[in-house]
Amino acid sequence: MAKSPTSNLKSQTSNLKPQTYLYASITVTPYSEATCDVLTALLGEIGFDSFEVTDTGIKAYIPQEQFDEQSFRDTLADLFIPDVTATYTLHTLENKDWNAEWEQNSFDPILEREFGIRLNPRMAFGSGSHETTYQITSFLLSQDFTHQRVLDMGTGTGVLGIAMAMRGADQVVAIDIDPFSVENAQENFALNNINNVSVLLGDATAIQGPFHTIVANIHKNILKADLPTYVQHLAPHGRLILSGFFTADIPDMEQAALQHPLHLENTLSKNDWAVMTFTKE
């Protein structure tokens, strides 16, 4: 690791200011954690960036300027879970630094306690409190990425890229569609004294390969849509590691992956959340 951790760190955003947030208080009937997990993943796709579990559902937070109520209503209507309804009320928060508020009062540094990964999460997905992040981080830290060029797609806090760098990756590329996640990932790579990384703003079209390993912890529908791009940029015999979906989705994900030159290597699960590893043939 270099002494100047930010010397080679690239980001396309800087000096982002605190924003006015609103939140949706959503009641799920009948209540279940599984339904709340699905709803959280869907809302993350339309700009909601932090969530709080309640006794009746969730509170979902979003910068006010990014909120589109029609998209929000459509997301609730498209939940498609039999006999489940979701109702909501909207609330505007006072204009203050809610990132700092959340860090002080809500963030549980589980990844630092257990793995030595320091995070300043700033409400980006990937703090380690969710099963997908914890599970895939633990898995990556058991692997060897020596001499590899690796991609953390949908990086969030940057934690998966950090884990691969800690396990020997020569070059890390981290990509996210959210400018706040891009800046947050930049901060977290620096916190962990990692400078062999490029942090980019964009979607799968921003990928420039090849990569020895590609990791994507994103919603199932996005993974399926972007699979052709991942495979295109995966080096021969490279590994594709996917997470962000339920164990019940494993057959669907396997079917989608096997339409490409991929071989299923193994699957992991924790509390109904899955990780799947494929190798390119």
Phi and psi restraints in degrees (value plus and minus 20) as a CYANA .aco file:
   2 ALA   PHI    -102.4   -62.4
   2 ALA   PSI     137.4   177.4
   3 LYS   PHI     -91.9   -51.9
   3 LYS   PSI     -48.9    -8.9
   4 SER   PHI    -123.1   -83.1
   4 SER   PSI      72.6   112.6
   5 PRO   PHI     -87.2   -47.2
   5 PRO   PSI     -37.2     2.8
   6 THR   PHI    -124.4   -84.4
   6 THR   PSI     -12.2    27.8
   7 SER   PHI     -84.3   -44.3
   7 SER   PSI     -55.6   -15.6
   8 ASN   PHI    -132.1   -92.1
   8 ASN   PSI      -7.5    32.5
   9 LEU   PHI    -102.5   -62.5
   9 LEU   PSI     106.0   146.0
  10 LYS   PHI    -132.0   -92.0
  10 LYS   PSI     114.2   154.2
  11 SER   PHI    -163.7  -123.7
  11 SER   PSI     132.2   172.2
  12 GLN   PHI    -123.4   -83.4
  12 GLN   PSI      -9.7    30.3
  13 THR   PHI    -156.8  -116.8
  13 THR   PSI     137.0   177.0
  14 SER   PHI    -182.7  -142.7
  14 SER   PSI     140.5   180.5
  15 ASN   PHI      33.8    73.8
  15 ASN   PSI      22.6    62.6
  16 LEU   PHI     -94.9   -54.9
  16 LEU   PSI     117.0   157.0
  17 LYS   PHI    -119.8   -79.8
  17 LYS   PSI     135.3   175.3
  18 PRO   PHI     -76.2   -36.2
  18 PRO   PSI     124.9   164.9
  19 GLN   PHI    -136.7   -96.7
  19 GLN   PSI     141.9   181.9
  20 THR   PHI     -97.7   -57.7
  20 THR   PSI     106.7   146.7
  21 TYR   PHI    -126.7   -86.7
  21 TYR   PSI     133.6   173.6
  22 LEU   PHI    -145.9  -105.9
  22 LEU   PSI     142.9   182.9
  23 TYR   PHI    -157.1  -117.1
  23 TYR   PSI     129.7   169.7
  24 ALA   PHI    -123.5   -83.5
  24 ALA   PSI     102.9   142.9
  25 SER   PHI    -112.1   -72.1
  25 SER   PSI      89.9   129.9
  26 ILE   PHI    -129.4   -89.4
  26 ILE   PSI     107.5   147.5
  27 THR   PHI    -122.5   -82.5
  27 THR   PSI     104.2   144.2
  28 VAL   PHI    -124.6   -84.6
  28 VAL   PSI     105.0   145.0
  29 THR   PHI    -147.8  -107.8
  29 THR   PSI     102.0   142.0
  30 PRO   PHI     -92.3   -52.3
  30 PRO   PSI     131.7   171.7
  31 TYR   PHI     -92.2   -52.2
  31 TYR   PSI     118.1   158.1
  32 SER   PHI    -175.6  -135.6
  32 SER   PSI     126.7   166.7
  33 GLU   PHI     -83.6   -43.6
  33 GLU   PSI     -57.1   -17.1
  34 ALA   PHI     -82.0   -42.0
  34 ALA   PSI     -63.8   -23.8
  35 THR   PHI     -82.9   -42.9
  35 THR   PSI     -61.8   -21.8
  36 CYS   PHI     -83.4   -43.4
  36 CYS   PSI     -56.3   -16.3
  37 ASP   PHI     -84.8   -44.8
  37 ASP   PSI     -63.2   -23.2
  38 VAL   PHI     -82.7   -42.7
  38 VAL   PSI     -65.2   -25.2
  39 LEU   PHI     -83.0   -43.0
  39 LEU   PSI     -60.1   -20.1
  40 THR   PHI     -79.9   -39.9
  40 THR   PSI     -65.2   -25.2
  41 ALA   PHI     -82.7   -42.7
  41 ALA   PSI     -62.8   -22.8
  42 LEU   PHI     -85.8   -45.8
  42 LEU   PSI     -61.5   -21.5
  43 LEU   PHI     -89.3   -49.3
  43 LEU   PSI     -49.8    -9.8
  44 GLY   PHI     -81.3   -41.3
  44 GLY   PSI     -47.6    -7.6
  45 GLU   PHI     -94.2   -54.2
  45 GLU   PSI     -38.2     1.8
  46 ILE   PHI    -133.1   -93.1
  46 ILE   PSI       0.8    40.8
  47 GLY   PHI      89.6   129.6
  47 GLY   PSI     -30.5     9.5
  48 PHE   PHI     -88.6   -48.6
  48 PHE   PSI     114.1   154.1
  49 ASP   PHI    -141.9  -101.9
  49 ASP   PSI     -20.2    19.8
  50 SER   PHI    -176.2  -136.2
  50 SER   PSI     135.0   175.0
  51 PHE   PHI    -163.2  -123.2
  51 PHE   PSI     127.7   167.7
  52 GLU   PHI    -150.9  -110.9
  52 GLU   PSI     105.8   145.8
  53 VAL   PHI     -96.8   -56.8
  53 VAL   PSI     115.7   155.7
  54 THR   PHI    -139.7   -99.7
  54 THR   PSI     158.6   198.6
  55 ASP   PHI     -90.2   -50.2
  55 ASP   PSI     -40.1    -0.1
  56 THR   PHI    -138.0   -98.0
  56 THR   PSI     -23.8    16.2
  57 GLY   PHI     147.1   187.1
  57 GLY   PSI    -145.1  -105.1
  58 ILE   PHI    -163.4  -123.4
  58 ILE   PSI     138.5   178.5
  59 LYS   PHI    -127.0   -87.0
  59 LYS   PSI     108.5   148.5
  60 ALA   PHI    -138.3   -98.3
  60 ALA   PSI     107.9   147.9
  61 TYR   PHI    -129.4   -89.4
  61 TYR   PSI     123.4   163.4
  62 ILE   PHI    -172.5  -132.5
  62 ILE   PSI     122.6   162.6
  63 PRO   PHI     -78.2   -38.2
  63 PRO   PSI     114.4   154.4
  64 GLN   PHI     -77.5   -37.5
  64 GLN   PSI     -58.3   -18.3
  65 GLU   PHI     -89.2   -49.2
  65 GLU   PSI     -36.5     3.5
  66 GLN   PHI    -115.3   -75.3
  66 GLN   PSI     -25.7    14.3
  67 PHE   PHI    -100.4   -60.4
  67 PHE   PSI     108.2   148.2
  68 ASP   PHI    -141.9  -101.9
  68 ASP   PSI      86.3   126.3
  69 GLU   PHI     -84.9   -44.9
  69 GLU   PSI     -52.8   -12.8
  70 GLN   PHI     -86.5   -46.5
  70 GLN   PSI     -62.4   -22.4
  71 SER   PHI     -82.7   -42.7
  71 SER   PSI     -57.4   -17.4
  72 PHE   PHI     -83.8   -43.8
  72 PHE   PSI     -66.8   -26.8
  73 ARG   PHI     -81.6   -41.6
  73 ARG   PSI     -61.4   -21.4
  74 ASP   PHI     -83.7   -43.7
  74 ASP   PSI     -57.3   -17.3
  75 THR   PHI     -83.9   -43.9
  75 THR   PSI     -64.1   -24.1
  76 LEU   PHI     -84.1   -44.1
  76 LEU   PSI     -59.1   -19.1
  77 ALA   PHI     -88.4   -48.4
  77 ALA   PSI     -47.6    -7.6
  78 ASP   PHI    -111.8   -71.8
  78 ASP   PSI      -5.6    34.4
  79 LEU   PHI     -81.1   -41.1
  79 LEU   PSI     -56.1   -16.1
  80 PHE   PHI      32.6    72.6
  80 PHE   PSI      22.4    62.4
  81 ILE   PHI    -131.3   -91.3
  81 ILE   PSI     100.0   140.0
  82 PRO   PHI     -74.6   -34.6
  82 PRO   PSI     115.2   155.2
  83 ASP   PHI      43.8    83.8
  83 ASP   PSI       0.5    40.5
  84 VAL   PHI    -134.9   -94.9
  84 VAL   PSI     113.4   153.4
  85 THR   PHI    -140.4  -100.4
  85 THR   PSI     132.8   172.8
  86 ALA   PHI    -151.9  -111.9
  86 ALA   PSI      98.7   138.7
  87 THR   PHI    -135.1   -95.1
  87 THR   PSI     140.6   180.6
  88 TYR   PHI    -169.9  -129.9
  88 TYR   PSI     139.8   179.8
  89 THR   PHI    -151.0  -111.0
  89 THR   PSI     128.8   168.8
  90 LEU   PHI    -126.9   -86.9
  90 LEU   PSI     122.6   162.6
  91 HIS   PHI    -157.8  -117.8
  91 HIS   PSI     117.6   157.6
  92 THR   PHI    -117.3   -77.3
  92 THR   PSI     114.7   154.7
  93 LEU   PHI    -115.1   -75.1
  93 LEU   PSI     131.6   171.6
  94 GLU   PHI     -83.6   -43.6
  94 GLU   PSI     133.5   173.5
  95 ASN   PHI     -98.4   -58.4
  95 ASN   PSI      77.7   117.7
  96 LYS   PHI    -168.6  -128.6
  96 LYS   PSI     155.6   195.6
  97 ASP   PHI    -100.7   -60.7
  97 ASP   PSI      68.5   108.5
  98 TRP   PHI     -90.4   -50.4
  98 TRP   PSI     -43.7    -3.7
  99 ASN   PHI     -78.9   -38.9
  99 ASN   PSI     -70.9   -30.9
 100 ALA   PHI     -84.1   -44.1
 100 ALA   PSI     -59.2   -19.2
 101 GLU   PHI     -79.9   -39.9
 101 GLU   PSI     -65.6   -25.6
 102 TRP   PHI     -86.1   -46.1
 102 TRP   PSI     -61.9   -21.9
 103 GLU   PHI     -80.1   -40.1
 103 GLU   PSI     -59.8   -19.8
 104 GLN   PHI     -93.3   -53.3
 104 GLN   PSI     -55.5   -15.5
 105 ASN   PHI    -131.1   -91.1
 105 ASN   PSI     -40.0     0.0
 106 SER   PHI    -142.7  -102.7
 106 SER   PSI     -42.4    -2.4
 107 PHE   PHI     -96.1   -56.1
 107 PHE   PSI     107.0   147.0
 108 ASP   PHI    -126.0   -86.0
 108 ASP   PSI      90.2   130.2
 109 PRO   PHI     -97.8   -57.8
 109 PRO   PSI      37.0    77.0
 110 ILE   PHI     -83.9   -43.9
 110 ILE   PSI     -55.4   -15.4
 111 LEU   PHI     -91.6   -51.6
 111 LEU   PSI     -50.2   -10.2
 112 GLU   PHI     -92.3   -52.3
 112 GLU   PSI     -62.0   -22.0
 113 ARG   PHI     -81.2   -41.2
 113 ARG   PSI     -62.4   -22.4
 114 GLU   PHI    -116.0   -76.0
 114 GLU   PSI     -49.1    -9.1
 115 PHE   PHI    -145.8  -105.8
 115 PHE   PSI     -25.5    14.5
 116 GLY   PHI      58.1    98.1
 116 GLY   PSI      -2.8    37.2
 117 ILE   PHI    -114.2   -74.2
 117 ILE   PSI      97.8   137.8
 118 ARG   PHI    -108.2   -68.2
 118 ARG   PSI     113.6   153.6
 119 LEU   PHI    -153.8  -113.8
 119 LEU   PSI     119.7   159.7
 120 ASN   PHI    -135.0   -95.0
 120 ASN   PSI      67.0   107.0
 121 PRO   PHI     -89.7   -49.7
 121 PRO   PSI     -49.2    -9.2
 122 ARG   PHI      27.8    67.8
 122 ARG   PSI      17.0    57.0
 123 MET   PHI      52.0    92.0
 123 MET   PSI     -14.9    25.1
 124 ALA   PHI     -95.9   -55.9
 124 ALA   PSI     129.3   169.3
 125 PHE   PHI     -86.8   -46.8
 125 PHE   PSI     117.6   157.6
 126 GLY   PHI      98.2   138.2
 126 GLY   PSI       7.4    47.4
 127 SER   PHI     -95.5   -55.5
 127 SER   PSI     -36.6     3.4
 128 GLY   PHI      85.7   125.7
 128 GLY   PSI     -28.7    11.3
 129 SER   PHI     -97.8   -57.8
 129 SER   PSI     -39.0     1.0
 130 HIS   PHI    -112.5   -72.5
 130 HIS   PSI     127.9   167.9
 131 GLU   PHI     -76.2   -36.2
 131 GLU   PSI     -60.0   -20.0
 132 THR   PHI     -82.4   -42.4
 132 THR   PSI     -67.6   -27.6
 133 THR   PHI     -84.9   -44.9
 133 THR   PSI     -67.4   -27.4
 134 TYR   PHI     -81.5   -41.5
 134 TYR   PSI     -66.2   -26.2
 135 GLN   PHI     -84.1   -44.1
 135 GLN   PSI     -67.1   -27.1
 136 ILE   PHI     -93.4   -53.4
 136 ILE   PSI     -52.5   -12.5
 137 THR   PHI     -83.1   -43.1
 137 THR   PSI     -66.3   -26.3
 138 SER   PHI     -78.9   -38.9
 138 SER   PSI     -62.3   -22.3
 139 PHE   PHI     -84.3   -44.3
 139 PHE   PSI     -66.8   -26.8
 140 LEU   PHI     -81.2   -41.2
 140 LEU   PSI     -57.2   -17.2
 141 LEU   PHI     -91.8   -51.8
 141 LEU   PSI     -28.9    11.1
 142 SER   PHI    -113.6   -73.6
 142 SER   PSI     -22.9    17.1
 143 GLN   PHI    -124.0   -84.0
 143 GLN   PSI     149.7   189.7
 144 ASP   PHI    -137.0   -97.0
 144 ASP   PSI      97.5   137.5
 145 PHE   PHI    -131.5   -91.5
 145 PHE   PSI       2.4    42.4
 146 THR   PHI     -75.4   -35.4
 146 THR   PSI     112.8   152.8
 147 HIS   PHI      47.5    87.5
 147 HIS   PSI      -6.0    34.0
 148 GLN   PHI    -118.6   -78.6
 148 GLN   PSI     130.4   170.4
 149 ARG   PHI    -120.2   -80.2
 149 ARG   PSI     101.7   141.7
 150 VAL   PHI    -145.9  -105.9
 150 VAL   PSI     134.8   174.8
 151 LEU   PHI    -143.5  -103.5
 151 LEU   PSI     109.0   149.0
 152 ASP   PHI    -127.1   -87.1
 152 ASP   PSI      80.0   120.0
 153 MET   PHI    -112.4   -72.4
 153 MET   PSI     107.8   147.8
 154 GLY   PHI      53.3    93.3
 154 GLY   PSI      32.9    72.9
 155 THR   PHI     -85.6   -45.6
 155 THR   PSI     -50.7   -10.7
 156 GLY   PHI      42.6    82.6
 156 GLY   PSI    -135.0   -95.0
 157 THR   PHI     -98.7   -58.7
 157 THR   PSI     -29.3    10.7
 158 GLY   PHI      68.8   108.8
 158 GLY   PSI     -15.6    24.4
 159 VAL   PHI     -82.5   -42.5
 159 VAL   PSI     -56.4   -16.4
 160 LEU   PHI     -92.3   -52.3
 160 LEU   PSI     -56.5   -16.5
 161 GLY   PHI     -84.8   -44.8
 161 GLY   PSI     -57.9   -17.9
 162 ILE   PHI     -81.8   -41.8
 162 ILE   PSI     -65.6   -25.6
 163 ALA   PHI     -79.9   -39.9
 163 ALA   PSI     -62.4   -22.4
 164 MET   PHI     -89.2   -49.2
 164 MET   PSI     -56.4   -16.4
 165 ALA   PHI     -84.5   -44.5
 165 ALA   PSI     -60.0   -20.0
 166 MET   PHI     -83.0   -43.0
 166 MET   PSI     -45.9    -5.9
 167 ARG   PHI    -120.4   -80.4
 167 ARG   PSI       3.6    43.6
 168 GLY   PHI      84.1   124.1
 168 GLY   PSI     -18.2    21.8
 169 ALA   PHI     -77.9   -37.9
 169 ALA   PSI     115.1   155.1
 170 ASP   PHI     -94.8   -54.8
 170 ASP   PSI     -59.7   -19.7
 171 GLN   PHI    -161.4  -121.4
 171 GLN   PSI     112.1   152.1
 172 VAL   PHI    -136.7   -96.7
 172 VAL   PSI     111.2   151.2
 173 VAL   PHI    -134.6   -94.6
 173 VAL   PSI     109.4   149.4
 174 ALA   PHI    -143.4  -103.4
 174 ALA   PSI     109.4   149.4
 175 ILE   PHI    -149.0  -109.0
 175 ILE   PSI     119.1   159.1
 176 ASP   PHI    -169.6  -129.6
 176 ASP   PSI     130.5   170.5
 177 ILE   PHI    -102.1   -62.1
 177 ILE   PSI     -32.4     7.6
 178 ASP   PHI    -120.1   -80.1
 178 ASP   PSI      99.8   139.8
 179 PRO   PHI     -80.8   -40.8
 179 PRO   PSI     -51.4   -11.4
 180 PHE   PHI     -89.6   -49.6
 180 PHE   PSI     -56.5   -16.5
 181 SER   PHI     -85.9   -45.9
 181 SER   PSI     -58.1   -18.1
 182 VAL   PHI     -79.8   -39.8
 182 VAL   PSI     -67.7   -27.7
 183 GLU   PHI     -87.9   -47.9
 183 GLU   PSI     -58.4   -18.4
 184 ASN   PHI     -84.8   -44.8
 184 ASN   PSI     -62.2   -22.2
 185 ALA   PHI     -81.6   -41.6
 185 ALA   PSI     -60.7   -20.7
 186 GLN   PHI     -76.9   -36.9
 186 GLN   PSI     -66.7   -26.7
 187 GLU   PHI     -80.9   -40.9
 187 GLU   PSI     -60.7   -20.7
 188 ASN   PHI     -93.6   -53.6
 188 ASN   PSI     -54.5   -14.5
 189 PHE   PHI     -81.3   -41.3
 189 PHE   PSI     -61.6   -21.6
 190 ALA   PHI     -85.1   -45.1
 190 ALA   PSI     -60.9   -20.9
 191 LEU   PHI     -77.8   -37.8
 191 LEU   PSI     -51.5   -11.5
 192 ASN   PHI    -119.2   -79.2
 192 ASN   PSI      -4.8    35.2
 193 ASN   PHI      36.9    76.9
 193 ASN   PSI      21.8    61.8
 194 ILE   PHI    -131.6   -91.6
 194 ILE   PSI     103.3   143.3
 195 ASN   PHI    -145.3  -105.3
 195 ASN   PSI     -18.1    21.9
 196 ASN   PHI    -113.4   -73.4
 196 ASN   PSI      36.2    76.2
 197 VAL   PHI    -163.8  -123.8
 197 VAL   PSI     126.1   166.1
 198 SER   PHI    -138.8   -98.8
 198 SER   PSI     106.6   146.6
 199 VAL   PHI    -128.9   -88.9
 199 VAL   PSI     100.2   140.2
 200 LEU   PHI    -142.2  -102.2
 200 LEU   PSI     127.0   167.0
 201 LEU   PHI    -114.0   -74.0
 201 LEU   PSI     103.8   143.8
 202 GLY   PHI     139.5   179.5
 202 GLY   PSI    -198.7  -158.7
 203 ASP   PHI    -126.4   -86.4
 203 ASP   PSI    -178.1  -138.1
 204 ALA   PHI     -83.2   -43.2
 204 ALA   PSI     -41.1    -1.1
 205 THR   PHI     -88.7   -48.7
 205 THR   PSI     -34.3     5.7
 206 ALA   PHI    -102.7   -62.7
 206 ALA   PSI     -27.0    13.0
 207 ILE   PHI     -91.0   -51.0
 207 ILE   PSI     110.4   150.4
 208 GLN   PHI    -149.2  -109.2
 208 GLN   PSI      89.8   129.8
 209 GLY   PHI    -117.5   -77.5
 209 GLY   PSI    -185.0  -145.0
 210 PRO   PHI    -108.5   -68.5
 210 PRO   PSI     145.9   185.9
 211 PHE   PHI    -147.4  -107.4
 211 PHE   PSI     124.7   164.7
 212 HIS   PHI     -96.5   -56.5
 212 HIS   PSI     -53.4   -13.4
 213 THR   PHI    -159.0  -119.0
 213 THR   PSI     114.5   154.5
 214 ILE   PHI    -142.0  -102.0
 214 ILE   PSI     106.9   146.9
 215 VAL   PHI    -137.4   -97.4
 215 VAL   PSI     110.9   150.9
 216 ALA   PHI    -157.3  -117.3
 216 ALA   PSI      96.7   136.7
 217 ASN   PHI    -133.1   -93.1
 217 ASN   PSI      62.1   102.1
 218 ILE   PHI    -157.8  -117.8
 218 ILE   PSI     151.0   191.0
 219 HIS   PHI     -82.0   -42.0
 219 HIS   PSI     127.3   167.3
 220 LYS   PHI     -73.6   -33.6
 220 LYS   PSI     -64.8   -24.8
 221 ASN   PHI     -84.2   -44.2
 221 ASN   PSI     -55.8   -15.8
 222 ILE   PHI     -89.4   -49.4
 222 ILE   PSI     -61.7   -21.7
 223 LEU   PHI     -78.1   -38.1
 223 LEU   PSI     -66.7   -26.7
 224 LYS   PHI     -84.2   -44.2
 224 LYS   PSI     -60.5   -20.5
 225 ALA   PHI     -86.9   -46.9
 225 ALA   PSI     -53.5   -13.5
 226 ASP   PHI    -115.7   -75.7
 226 ASP   PSI     -21.1    18.9
 227 LEU   PHI     -73.5   -33.5
 227 LEU   PSI     -65.0   -25.0
 228 PRO   PHI     -77.6   -37.6
 228 PRO   PSI     -57.6   -17.6
 229 THR   PHI     -89.1   -49.1
 229 THR   PSI     -62.4   -22.4
 230 TYR   PHI     -78.3   -38.3
 230 TYR   PSI     -67.8   -27.8
 231 VAL   PHI     -83.3   -43.3
 231 VAL   PSI     -59.6   -19.6
 232 GLN   PHI     -78.9   -38.9
 232 GLN   PSI     -56.6   -16.6
 233 HIS   PHI    -119.5   -79.5
 233 HIS   PSI     -12.5    27.5
 234 LEU   PHI    -111.8   -71.8
 234 LEU   PSI     108.5   148.5
 235 ALA   PHI     -85.7   -45.7
 235 ALA   PSI     136.3   176.3
 236 PRO   PHI     -73.3   -33.3
 236 PRO   PSI     113.3   153.3
 237 HIS   PHI      48.5    88.5
 237 HIS   PSI      -8.4    31.6
 238 GLY   PHI     -93.7   -53.7
 238 GLY   PSI     148.6   188.6
 239 ARG   PHI    -133.3   -93.3
 239 ARG   PSI     118.0   158.0
 240 LEU   PHI    -135.4   -95.4
 240 LEU   PSI      99.8   139.8
 241 ILE   PHI    -135.5   -95.5
 241 ILE   PSI      98.8   138.8
 242 LEU   PHI    -138.7   -98.7
 242 LEU   PSI     121.3   161.3
 243 SER   PHI    -174.7  -134.7
 243 SER   PSI     154.0   194.0
 244 GLY   PHI      90.3   130.3
 244 GLY   PSI      -6.2    33.8
 245 PHE   PHI    -159.3  -119.3
 245 PHE   PSI     149.0   189.0
 246 PHE   PHI    -103.6   -63.6
 246 PHE   PSI     139.7   179.7
 247 THR   PHI     -80.5   -40.5
 247 THR   PSI     -50.7   -10.7
 248 ALA   PHI     -84.8   -44.8
 248 ALA   PSI     -39.5     0.5
 249 ASP   PHI    -108.4   -68.4
 249 ASP   PSI     -23.3    16.7
 250 ILE   PHI     -77.3   -37.3
 250 ILE   PSI     -68.3   -28.3
 251 PRO   PHI     -79.1   -39.1
 251 PRO   PSI     -60.4   -20.4
 252 ASP   PHI     -84.3   -44.3
 252 ASP   PSI     -64.3   -24.3
 253 MET   PHI     -86.0   -46.0
 253 MET   PSI     -59.4   -19.4
 254 GLU   PHI     -84.5   -44.5
 254 GLU   PSI     -62.0   -22.0
 255 GLN   PHI     -81.8   -41.8
 255 GLN   PSI     -61.7   -21.7
 256 ALA   PHI     -85.9   -45.9
 256 ALA   PSI     -61.9   -21.9
 257 ALA   PHI     -88.2   -48.2
 257 ALA   PSI     -56.8   -16.8
 258 LEU   PHI     -97.2   -57.2
 258 LEU   PSI     -19.3    20.7
 259 GLN   PHI     -97.4   -57.4
 259 GLN   PSI     -25.2    14.8
 260 HIS   PHI    -140.9  -100.9
 260 HIS   PSI     149.1   189.1
 261 PRO   PHI     -93.8   -53.8
 261 PRO   PSI      45.8    85.8
 262 LEU   PHI    -144.9  -104.9
 262 LEU   PSI     125.4   165.4
 263 HIS   PHI    -140.9  -100.9
 263 HIS   PSI     108.2   148.2
 264 LEU   PHI     -90.8   -50.8
 264 LEU   PSI     100.7   140.7
 265 GLU   PHI    -111.6   -71.6
 265 GLU   PSI     -70.4   -30.4
 266 ASN   PHI    -184.6  -144.6
 266 ASN   PSI     149.1   189.1
 267 THR   PHI    -152.5  -112.5
 267 THR   PSI     128.8   168.8
 268 LEU   PHI    -149.4  -109.4
 268 LEU   PSI     136.9   176.9
 269 SER   PHI    -168.7  -128.7
 269 SER   PSI     130.4   170.4
 270 LYS   PHI    -170.4  -130.4
 270 LYS   PSI      99.2   139.2
 271 ASN   PHI      30.3    70.3
 271 ASN   PSI      24.9    64.9
 272 ASP   PHI      55.5    95.5
 272 ASP   PSI     -14.5    25.5
 273 TRP   PHI    -123.2   -83.2
 273 TRP   PSI     123.6   163.6
 274 ALA   PHI    -137.8   -97.8
 274 ALA   PSI     134.1   174.1
 275 VAL   PHI    -148.3  -108.3
 275 VAL   PSI     111.1   151.1
 276 MET   PHI    -144.2  -104.2
 276 MET   PSI     115.8   155.8
 277 THR   PHI    -136.6   -96.6
 277 THR   PSI     106.8   146.8
 278 PHE   PHI    -138.9   -98.9
 278 PHE   PSI     132.9   172.9
 279 THR   PHI    -136.8   -96.8
 279 THR   PSI     125.6   165.6
 280 LYS   PHI    -104.3   -64.3
 280 LYS   PSI     109.5   149.5
